[in-house]
Amino acid sequence: MSRKSSINKIKRDNSKSKNIEAALCMYLYEKSHSPISTHFTGMGLQECDVISISKSDYIYEYEVKVSKADFKKDFIKEKHTHIINEKYTKTRKGELVYLLPNYFNFVTPKDLITLDEVPDYAGLIYMNEDGSFDIIRKPKLLHNTKANDLFIRKLAHNLSFKLVFKKV
């Protein structure tokens, strides 16, 4: 199945957010990010709409927004406080806990929000009507602590659970 036909199949879903998440996962897979999962919570991170690990083991978080109100509401989350206070990781019971990804992005339908509305630490990606993506601004590196083997394993386990039990 070609990428275009996969996108068209996904677009039949009524949920705009789910459509963006699914298309974004395919896009990241083509960019060699792996593992990639949706709605991941764990290892200290709050829920991530889409999360991926790059070839260089950096953690990327993608926050999908389909309305201005949803975008504005996002800033009450603790993750933005951690970014502002430069609190990225901690150790709990001798284990590294990630409070934030290395890179944080907002993903929206084209022109939903402007670059002026996005904090300087965050990237902005638009999804076009045809399912393609435009990177409006790349995110800043928040910290350089790479994903360790335990983090990557937990993310892969999360994805496997969703696939086995059809919770995608």
C-alpha positions in Angstrom: 0.0 0.0 0.0 1.4 3.4 -1.0 1.8 6.2 1.5 -0.9 8.2 -0.3 -3.4 5.4 -0.1 -2.6 4.9 3.6 -3.2 8.6 4.2 -6.6 8.4 2.4 -7.6 5.4 4.4 -6.7 7.2 7.7 -8.7 10.2 6.6 -11.9 8.2 6.8 -11.6 8.3 10.6 -13.8 11.1 12.0 -11.2 12.3 14.5 -9.0 15.1 13.1 -6.5 14.6 15.9 -6.2 10.8 15.3 -5.7 11.5 11.5 -2.8 13.9 12.3 -1.3 11.4 14.8 -1.5 8.5 12.3 0.0 10.5 9.4 2.7 11.9 11.7 3.7 8.4 12.8 4.1 7.4 9.2 6.1 10.6 8.5 8.4 9.9 11.4 8.9 6.3 10.4 10.0 7.5 7.0 12.5 9.7 8.8 13.9 6.6 10.6 12.5 7.4 14.0 11.9 4.3 16.0 10.2 3.4 18.2 7.2 5.7 17.7 4.0 5.6 19.8 1.0 7.6 20.6 -0.5 8.6 24.0 2.6 7.5 25.9 2.9 8.2 29.6 5.8 6.8 31.6 9.4 7.2 32.7 8.4 10.6 34.2 6.8 12.0 31.1 3.3 13.3 31.1 1.1 12.0 28.3 2.6 12.6 24.9 0.3 12.7 21.8 3.1 11.3 19.7 6.6 10.4 20.9 9.5 9.0 18.9 13.2 8.2 19.3 15.6 9.5 16.6 18.5 7.5 15.3 20.8 9.4 17.7 18.5 8.4 20.7 17.0 11.8 21.2 13.4 11.9 22.5 10.9 13.9 20.4 7.5 14.8 21.6 4.7 16.0 19.3 1.7 17.7 20.8 -1.2 17.6 18.3 -3.6 20.5 18.5 -6.8 20.9 16.4 -8.2 24.0 17.9 -6.9 27.3 19.3 -8.7 26.7 22.6 -6.9 23.3 23.0 -3.6 24.9 22.1 -4.0 27.7 24.8 -5.1 25.1 27.4 -1.9 23.2 26.9 0.1 25.8 28.8 -1.4 24.8 32.2 0.4 21.5 31.9 3.4 20.9 34.2 5.7 20.1 31.3 5.8 23.8 30.3 6.7 24.8 33.9 9.6 22.2 33.8 10.8 23.7 30.5 10.7 27.3 31.9 12.4 26.2 35.1 15.0 24.0 33.2 14.0 20.9 35.1 14.5 18.1 32.6 15.4 14.9 34.4 15.7 13.6 37.9 16.7 10.4 39.7 14.0 8.3 41.5 15.1 5.2 43.4 18.4 5.2 41.6 16.7 5.3 38.1 16.8 8.1 35.6 13.4 9.8 35.2 12.7 12.0 32.1 10.5 15.0 32.9 10.8 16.3 29.3 11.8 15.1 25.9 14.9 16.5 24.2 12.7 18.2 21.6 9.1 19.5 21.9 6.9 20.3 18.9 3.3 21.4 18.3 1.6 19.9 15.2 -1.5 21.6 13.9 -3.6 21.8 10.7 -2.1 24.4 8.4 -2.3 28.0 9.8 -4.3 27.1 13.0 -1.7 28.9 15.1 1.0 31.3 14.1 4.7 31.2 14.9 4.2 34.2 17.2 2.0 32.1 19.4 4.5 29.3 19.9 7.1 29.5 22.7 10.7 29.9 21.5 11.6 26.4 22.8 9.0 24.6 20.8 8.9 23.6 17.1 5.9 24.1 14.9 4.8 21.7 12.2 1.8 22.2 9.9 -0.1 19.2 8.4 -1.4 20.1 5.0 -4.7 18.9 3.4 -2.8 16.3 1.4 -1.3 14.7 4.5 2.2 16.2 4.0 4.0 18.2 6.7 5.7 21.5 6.6 8.2 22.2 9.4 7.7 25.9 10.2 10.3 26.0 13.0 12.5 23.3 14.4 12.5 23.0 18.2 15.4 23.9 20.4 17.3 21.2 22.2 16.0 21.2 25.8 18.6 18.9 27.2 21.2 16.4 25.9 20.3 13.4 28.1 19.6 10.7 25.5 17.0 8.0 25.9 18.6 5.0 27.7 17.8 1.4 26.9 15.2 1.2 29.6 13.3 4.2 28.2 13.4 2.8 24.7 12.3 -0.6 25.9 9.3 0.9 27.8 8.3 2.9 24.8 8.5 -0.2 22.6 6.5 -2.2 25.2 3.8 0.5 25.2 3.5 0.3 21.4 3.5 -3.5 21.4 0.7 -3.5 24.0 -1.4 -1.2 21.8 -0.9 -3.3 18.7 -1.6 -6.6 20.5 -4.7 -5.4 22.3 -5.8 -3.0 19.5 -5.6 0.1 21.7 -4.0 2.3 19.0 
